[in-house]
């Protein structure tokens, strides 16, 4: 877990984490539990995302919340009663871990009252972000990397002084599931984007470079989103706003270094659990043994 003693120099100070989705792909688990609180091993998915932001030097996290998401705010608050009970039972280590979560970062929670899309969710943070560049981290996308994914993008932003989005190659058969970008290679993983489209129809994608849930954006995006007409699904799409930003201010893509897990997909969620469990010394041996047994007994 990131800690205050491990703070690095911030390249950006603030970020937005949209967390207002209904999580319908994980029903019935998400009927009463926010999808962002579903655990990867024993840690909520959202906590990993917040820890990435903290490790990148970000000081303020703006959570875009929805109805029934109070558990998210509670998780990053001080749990006085639980901490007191744990300490009374001599479990100071567990109590310290809980307090460390509350002390991670300054969290501001804003309610998105209607599900109007990702672009609208980002727009909800305008009053808190103000007139400075900021990051956007989607809670479904986990990036396991030596350098935090959002910090990789922040470096590119500072170098070129332009908005930058994370890109990853996907099979052509899956391009209709993502925002897709195409453009000119500038070297070192950076691309000047000439075209970006949200979920193109099969066979029409301009490339196989998918937009992944990390962005570093200038405040110029807010007036664009305010005037953005609804796009795919009748929602205010962030990708459409980025297309407008590309035409007026320019837009870069960056092929980030690291492993991405789609925790919003059931198979991706299971892969993330296995990958993060294998990194745990207390779980690795037992899990590997079980996996070998499964492979031996699995019929061709």
N, C-alpha and C positions, 0 to 999 in steps of 0.2 A: 504493500500500500504506500502511496505517496505520502510524504509528511512535510511539515512546514520547514524542517531542517534541510530538506532536499530541494528547496525551491531553486529554480533556475531563472536567469534573466528573461523577463517576458518580451516576446516579439509582438504579441497582441495581449491585451489585458482582459478582454471579455469574450465570452462565447455564449451561444444559444443552443440549448438542447431541447428540441421538440419532443414532448412526451404526453401528447393529448390523444393519441390514437386509441381506438377501441379494442385492438388486439383480437379481432374476430377469428384469425387463423389459429388461435390457441384456445378457443372455447372447448370445454367449459371452464378450464383453469382460470381464464381471465374474466369470468363473470364477476368475481369479487376481488380479484388480485390484479393490479395493473400489470400489463405485459412487461413493462420495463423492470418490474420487481421479480420476475421469474429468475431463479438462480442459475448461474453457471457454477456448478459444483455447490458451493455454499455462500456465494456472494451474488447479490442482485446484478443483473446485466447492466443496469444504469450506473451502478457504482464503478464498474470498470470504465465506463465512458467518462465519468466525472474524474476518476483518477488519471486518465489520459490527459485531460485538460489541465489538471493540477501539475502533472509531470512536465507539461509544456510551458509552465510559468503563468498560466492564466489565473487571474485573481478573483474574477466575478463570473459566476455561472447563472445564466438566466434560464430557468426551467419553464417551458410552456406547458402548462397543465390543463387537464380537462376535468369534467365532473367525475367524482368517484375516485380521484387520484390522490386523496389525502395521505395515503400510505407512503407516497414518495416524499412528501414534505416531512413526515414523521421520521422517516429513515435517516434523513440528514439533520435532524434536530437532536438535542440532548434527551436521552431516555432516562430521566432522573430516577424514576422508580425502579427500572430494571437494573441500572448501574448500582443503586444502593443495595438491592437484593443480592446481586452478584458479589459485592464487596463484603457483605455480611456473611456470605458463605465461603469467604476466602478465595473467591475467584477473581482476583485483582487483574489478572492478565486478560480475561474476557471482558471485564469492565473497561479496561484501558483501550481495547480494540474498538469498543462501541463509542467511547469518547473521541477517539481519533477520527471516526467517520464524521462526527458532528463538527470537528475542528478542521476538516479538510480544506474548505474554501467558503467564501461568502456566496450564499445561494439566494437568489431572488425568484419567487414563483409568481407567474402571471397566468391567469385563466384565459384559455381560448374558449369562448362561450359557444361557438358553433364550429363544427368540423368543416372548415372551408378550404382545407388543403395546406400543403407544406409552405407554400409562399405566404399564405396568410398567417401561419404560425410564426414564421420569422418576422413578419411585419409587427406582430404583437409585442415584440421586444424593442421596438423603436425608441420608446421613451427612456429605457434603461441604457441602451447601447449608446445613444447620443451620436456625436459627430466623430467617430473613430472606427478604424477597421475592426472586424470581429470574426470569430470563428463560428461555424455551425457544425455540430456533431450529431448525427442521427443515432438514436438509441438502439436501433436494430443492427447497426454495423459495428462490429468489434474488429479492431486492428491491433494485432500482436506484432510489435516492432521494437527494435532496439531504441530508435528515436521515435517519440510519440508521433503518430500520424499527423495530428493537427499542427505540430511544430514543424514538420517537414514542409507543409504547405505555407506556414507563416514565413519560413525562410525564403521561399520562392516569391511570396508577396513583397517582402522587403527588398528583394533584389530587383524586381521588375516594376514595383509599385502598381500592380494590377491584380484584380481579382483572380483567384486560382481555385480550381476544383480538383478533387482526387479522381484519377482514372484507373481503370483496370480492364485488361482484355477479358472478354467473355466469348463463349462459343457463338457463332452466328445464329444458331437456333434459339438463343436466349436473348438476342438484342431487343426483341419486342417487350421485354420485361423491365427495361432500364431507360434512363435518359442516355442518349448516345451522342458523342462528340467526335468531330473530325477537324483536322487542321494541319498546320505546318510544324514539323519537328524542329525544335530549337536546340536540342542536345541536352544531356544530363537529365533525361526524363521529362523535360518541359516541352509543352506544345502550345503554339499560338492557335487558339480555337477559331475556326472560320464558320462552323455550323454546329448547332446543338439542338436536338429534338427530343421531346419526351415520348417514350414508348412508341417508336415507329412501328408501322405495320410490318408484318413478316415480309422479308425480301426488299425492304425499302431503306434499311439503316445505312447511313453514310459511312460507317466503320463498325468495328467490333469493340470500340473503346467505351466502356460503360462508366457513367458517373456514379461514384461511390459516396457514401454519406459523410464526407468531410469537405468543408468549404472555408475559405477565408475571403471575406467580402468587404468592400468599402461601404460607407453609409449611403452612397449614391443608389444602392439597391432599394432603399425604402420608398422614395417617391415613385420608382418604377413599379414596385409591388402595389402601391396605393392605387395606381391607375391600370393595373393589369386586369385584362378580361379573363373570365374563367376559361380553362383549357380542358385537357383530358379529364373525364369524370365530372365535369362541371365545377372543378375546383380551381383555386388560384395556385397555379403550379410554379414552384421556384425555378424550374428549368426554363419556363417561358420568360420569366423575369431575367434570367441569366442571358437568354438569347438577345433581349433588348439591351442589356448591359454590354454585351459583346459588340454590338453595333455602335454604341456611343462611346464607351470607355476602353473596350478591349477586354479579353478574357483569356486566361491561361489554363491549361490542364497539366497535371503532374502525375506521373506514374509512381505512386508511393512505393516505398520499400517496406515490406512486411507481409504478414499473412492476414487476410480478411476472412471473417466468419459472419455469415448472414444469420444473426440470431432471431430474425423475424420469420425465418423459414424453419419448418420442423426438422428437416434433415440438417440444415445448417446449425440449428440450435444444438442438436445432438453432437455434431462434430465439434462444436465449441466446448461442450462439456467434457468430451473425451480429451481434446487437446489440452485444456487447462488442468484437467485431473492428472494427466501424464506429467505435467510440470511440478506436481506436488510430491515431495519425497514420501509423505505419509500415505499416499494413494497409488503411486506409480506401480509398485511391484504387484499388488493385489489386482489392479486393473489389467495389467499386462497378462497375468496368469489367466484371468477370466477370458480375455480376448483370444488367447491361444486355444483355450478349451472350445470356444465358440467356432473358431476356424476348423478345428479338428472334427467337430461334430456336424458342421454345416454340410448338407448334401449338395453336390454339384448341380 
